[in-house]
């Protein structure tokens, strides 16, 4: 007998998206000191998406993967779990001070990429009709965390009433435990034989090569500080749960996606520890 209903993970995810995450954004973003350092968590995810997508496309031609497998990896390698898994891990390794930069990386990078780049990938590899630009823009413009991000920047310098701050901090405190539970509920471990090679390549690109490339980029640019470190750390997150949900909804190798997410999360405890050590 199941302790929780089938829809429990989806309910928790919805609460996080509509309540917990916007509250965290409204609490944390006003604390950020505006500087050129903020360009790093904004630009890094797009650089990682460009490089990762190019590598996956090239390797798919070399290994002659099916259209379904290629489409799945085109979503699951470039798009990382920079919120549901990323926020707890950034908090664990860098403390609360790292959360604002993780928020910027996720909202201005990963989320926008899911809504735009992800839509294009689905249209190309799943045989979907080309999404209309207005539908993509509407999806972006009505996403609660992004609206909270814009509001948080607009409210910088304003004195927020103590009662409102207290309420937001209470709601924000629900983020970490809820996302850990939700991710745990969605983990799955089943694989087909044809997926062994794509899984190994995908995990290698996502967990090892991506953070190393991000580290090389910040070293080349001479970037230092918490913003740069968190950006490299976020680049090494396992595959995004929402990207996996998208692959399932359109039939792009769903079991491969499940393994990319589930096994990726388990392996990332070791790989992220290695990234953190390199950053030190």
C-alpha positions in Angstrom: 0.0 0.0 0.0 1.4 3.4 -1.0 1.9 5.9 1.8 1.2 8.8 -0.5 -1.2 9.1 -3.5 0.2 9.0 -7.1 -0.2 12.8 -7.5 1.7 13.7 -4.3 4.9 14.6 -6.0 3.1 16.8 -8.5 1.2 18.6 -5.7 4.5 19.3 -3.9 6.1 20.5 -7.1 3.2 22.8 -7.8 3.4 24.2 -4.2 7.1 24.9 -4.7 6.6 26.6 -8.0 3.7 28.8 -7.0 4.5 29.5 -3.3 7.9 28.4 -1.9 10.2 29.5 -4.8 8.6 32.9 -5.3 8.9 33.5 -1.5 12.6 32.6 -1.6 13.2 34.9 -4.5 11.4 37.8 -2.8 13.5 37.2 0.4 16.9 36.6 -1.2 17.1 38.7 -4.4 16.9 42.1 -2.6 20.0 41.1 -0.6 22.2 40.9 -3.8 24.6 43.7 -4.3 24.3 44.8 -8.0 27.7 44.4 -9.8 29.2 42.9 -12.9 29.5 39.6 -11.1 25.8 39.1 -11.8 26.6 38.6 -15.5 28.3 35.3 -14.7 25.2 33.4 -13.4 23.2 35.0 -16.2 25.5 34.1 -19.1 27.0 30.8 -17.9 23.8 28.6 -18.3 23.4 29.8 -21.9 27.0 29.0 -22.7 26.6 25.5 -21.2 23.4 25.0 -23.2 25.1 26.0 -26.4 28.2 23.7 -25.8 26.2 20.8 -24.5 23.6 20.8 -27.3 26.4 21.0 -29.9 28.2 18.0 -28.3 25.0 15.9 -28.1 24.1 16.6 -31.7 27.6 15.7 -32.9 27.8 12.5 -30.8 24.3 11.5 -32.0 25.6 11.5 -35.6 28.7 9.6 -34.7 26.9 6.9 -32.7 23.8 6.9 -34.9 21.3 7.3 -32.1 17.6 7.2 -32.9 15.7 10.4 -33.2 13.9 9.6 -29.9 17.2 9.1 -28.0 18.8 12.2 -29.6 15.8 14.4 -28.7 15.8 13.1 -25.1 19.5 13.9 -24.6 19.2 17.3 -26.4 16.9 18.2 -23.5 18.4 16.2 -20.6 22.1 17.1 -21.1 21.9 20.9 -21.6 19.1 21.5 -19.0 20.2 20.9 -15.4 18.2 20.5 -12.2 19.3 23.9 -11.0 16.3 24.5 -8.8 14.7 21.5 -7.2 18.1 19.8 -6.6 20.4 22.8 -7.2 19.1 25.0 -4.4 19.5 22.4 -1.6 23.0 21.5 -2.9 24.1 25.1 -3.2 22.8 25.8 0.3 24.6 22.7 1.7 28.0 23.6 0.1 28.0 27.4 0.0 25.4 28.4 2.6 22.5 30.8 2.3 24.8 33.4 0.7 25.0 31.3 -2.5 21.2 31.0 -3.0 20.6 34.4 -4.8 23.2 33.5 -7.5 21.6 30.1 -7.9 18.2 31.8 -8.3 19.6 34.0 -11.1 21.3 31.0 -12.8 18.0 29.1 -12.7 15.5 31.8 -13.5 17.4 33.7 -16.2 19.1 30.7 -17.6 17.6 27.2 -17.1 14.0 28.2 -16.9 14.0 30.5 -19.9 15.9 27.8 -21.8 13.3 25.2 -21.0 10.5 27.4 -22.3 12.3 28.4 -25.5 15.1 26.0 -26.4 13.0 23.1 -25.0 10.1 24.0 -27.1 12.2 24.0 -30.3 13.8 20.6 -29.4 10.3 19.1 -28.9 9.1 20.5 -32.2 12.2 19.1 -34.1 12.5 15.7 -32.5 9.0 14.7 -31.3 7.2 15.7 -34.5 5.2 18.4 -32.7 3.8 21.4 -34.5 6.0 24.4 -34.3 5.1 26.3 -31.2 3.9 29.8 -31.7 6.1 32.6 -30.4 3.2 34.2 -28.6 2.5 30.9 -26.7 6.2 30.7 -25.6 6.1 34.3 -24.5 2.9 33.8 -22.6 4.4 30.8 -20.8 7.4 32.8 -19.8 5.5 35.9 -18.8 3.1 34.0 -16.5 5.7 31.8 -14.7 5.3 32.7 -11.0 9.0 32.5 -10.0 10.0 34.8 -12.9 7.3 37.3 -11.9 8.6 37.2 -8.3 12.1 37.8 -9.7 11.0 40.9 -11.5 9.1 42.1 -8.5 12.1 41.5 -6.2 14.3 43.7 -8.4 11.6 46.4 -8.5 11.3 46.5 -4.7 15.0 46.9 -4.1 15.5 49.9 -1.8 12.0 49.7 -0.4 11.3 49.0 3.2 9.1 45.9 3.4 6.8 45.6 6.4 8.1 43.3 9.1 4.9 41.2 9.0 5.3 40.6 5.3 9.0 39.7 5.7 8.1 37.2 8.5 5.4 35.5 6.3 7.7 35.3 3.3 10.6 33.8 5.3 8.2 31.2 6.7 7.1 30.2 3.2 10.6 30.3 1.9 11.7 27.8 4.6 9.5 25.2 3.0 11.5 25.1 -0.2 14.4 22.8 0.7 12.5 20.0 2.4 9.7 20.0 -0.2 12.0 19.8 -3.2 14.0 17.0 -1.6 10.8 15.0 -1.0 9.4 15.7 -4.5 12.6 14.7 -6.3 12.8 11.5 -4.2 9.3 10.5 -5.2 10.1 10.9 -8.9 13.2 8.8 -9.0 13.0 5.7 -11.1 15.5 3.0 -12.2 14.6 1.0 -15.3 16.6 0.9 -18.5 16.5 -0.8 -21.9 19.6 -2.3 -23.5 19.8 0.3 -26.4 20.0 3.1 -23.8 23.2 1.9 -22.1 25.6 3.9 -24.3 23.5 7.1 -24.5 23.1 7.0 -20.7 26.8 6.7 -20.1 27.6 9.5 -22.6 24.8 11.7 -21.3 25.9 11.3 -17.6 29.5 12.0 -18.6 28.7 15.2 -20.4 26.2 16.4 -17.7 28.1 15.6 -14.5 31.7 15.7 -15.5 32.4 17.6 -18.7 29.9 20.5 -18.2 31.3 21.7 -14.8 34.9 21.3 -16.0 34.1 23.5 -19.0 32.4 26.0 -16.8 35.5 26.0 -14.5 37.8 26.6 -17.5 35.6 29.5 -18.6 35.7 31.4 -15.3 39.5 30.7 -15.0 40.0 32.0 -18.6 37.9 35.1 -17.7 39.7 35.6 -14.4 36.4 35.6 -12.6 36.4 35.0 -8.9 34.0 35.1 -6.0 30.8 33.4 -4.9 28.9 34.2 -8.1 31.5 32.4 -10.3 31.8 29.5 -7.9 28.0 28.9 -7.7 27.7 29.2 -11.5 30.3 26.4 -12.0 28.6 24.3 -9.3 25.2 24.8 -11.0 26.6 23.8 -14.3 27.3 20.3 -12.8 23.8 19.6 -11.7 22.1 16.4 -12.9 19.4 16.5 -15.5 16.3 18.7 -14.9 13.2 16.9 -13.7 11.0 19.3 -15.8 12.9 18.3 -18.9 12.4 14.7 -18.1 8.7 15.4 -17.7 8.7 17.0 -21.1 10.4 14.0 -22.7 7.8 11.7 -21.2 4.9 13.9 -22.4 6.0 13.6 -26.0 7.5 10.1 -25.9 11.2 10.9 -26.2 12.9 7.8 -24.6 11.1 8.2 -21.2 13.0 5.4 -19.5 16.4 6.9 -20.6 15.2 10.2 -19.1 14.2 8.5 -15.9 17.7 7.0 -15.5 19.4 10.2 -16.5 17.5 11.9 -13.6 17.6 9.2 -11.0 21.1 7.9 -11.5 22.3 11.4 -12.2 21.1 12.6 -8.8 22.9 9.7 -7.0 26.2 10.1 -8.9 26.1 13.9 -8.5 26.6 13.7 -4.7 30.1 12.5 -5.6 30.7 14.6 -8.7 29.5 17.9 -7.1 31.8 17.2 -4.1 34.6 17.0 -6.6 33.6 20.2 -8.3 33.5 21.9 -4.9 37.0 20.6 -4.1 38.3 22.0 -7.4 36.7 25.4 -6.7 38.5 25.4 -3.3 
